């Protein structure tokens, strides 16, 4: 039996796509492509990686509020009561998720604190709008560097807590369940 050594049609298409993506990335070249040399990826996986790099390079940086049509605008936190705030907050979280924006580390914040964070920090923040189906923007609602106590108290696992204690030579806060548990939309796997 004679075995054919010619590539399969899909393999040829993947190789052609790979060459095209590399050509289009040429103006943006930096050390990112060195990752591909270190890792042995299949051609389809490499193409997915290259396409995501190209999408990142070409994506506009827009305030998150402008990722929506019409622009996402919410009431000033001081102008609404707690009942209205809870409804608007849930609606806003759902709208953010529809644009693949996920909020992480929110359970130490009250509804009003989270609402204020979205109003003040998230919606006006210019971010790259990378429009790929698998791409999610994760917004950490806790800066562990600025507030290590909250991170250690509510979110860090025991190993992370011990590593922090050893490297900082400080006493750990008591580990506790966060005061405002939430079920937020999560990234589809």
C-alpha positions, 0 to 999 in steps of 0.5 A, a space after each residue: 500500500 502506497 501512503 500519500 504524504 500530501 497534506 489533507 485539505 483542512 491542513 492546507 487551509 490551516 497553513 495558509 491561514 497561519 501564513 496570512 495571520 503572521 503577515 498581518 501581524 508583522 507590523 505589530 511584532 514583538 516578543 509575543 510571538 516568541 511564545 509560539 517558538 517555545 510552545 508546540 501548538 497545533 496549527 489550528 491552536 496557533 492560528 487561534 492564538 494569532 487571531 486573538 493577537 491580531 484582534 487585540 492589536 486592532 481593537 479600539 480602546 473605548 470607555 466601557 460605557 461606549 461598548 453599548 448602543 446606546 451608550 450604557 449610562 446609569 443613575 448617579 448613586 446619590 440619586 437613587 434609593 436602595 431598592 432602585 439601586 439593587 434593580 439597576 445593579 442587577 440589570 447593569 451586571 447582566 448587560 456587562 455580561 452580555 458584552 463579556 465583561 465579568 466582575 470578580 471579587 465582588 462579595 466584600 462589597 455592598 450593593 451600593 459599593 459595587 454600584 459606585 465602583 461600576 459607576 465611577 471606575 468601570 463604565 468610564 474606563 477605556 479598555 480594548 474592545 476585543 470582539 472574539 467569542 471566547 474573549 472575556 474582560 475580567 474586572 477585579 473589584 478588589 486590588 489585592 496590592 492595595 487591600 491585602 487584608 480583604 483579599 486575605 480575609 475573603 478570597 485567598 486560599 490557605 496556601 496563598 495566605 501562608 505564602 503571604 504571611 511568610 513573605 511579608 512577616 505579618 500576621 494574617 487576618 482571620 479567614 471569613 466568608 464574604 459578607 455579600 455573597 452573589 451569584 454573578 454570571 460566569 464565563 461559559 466554558 
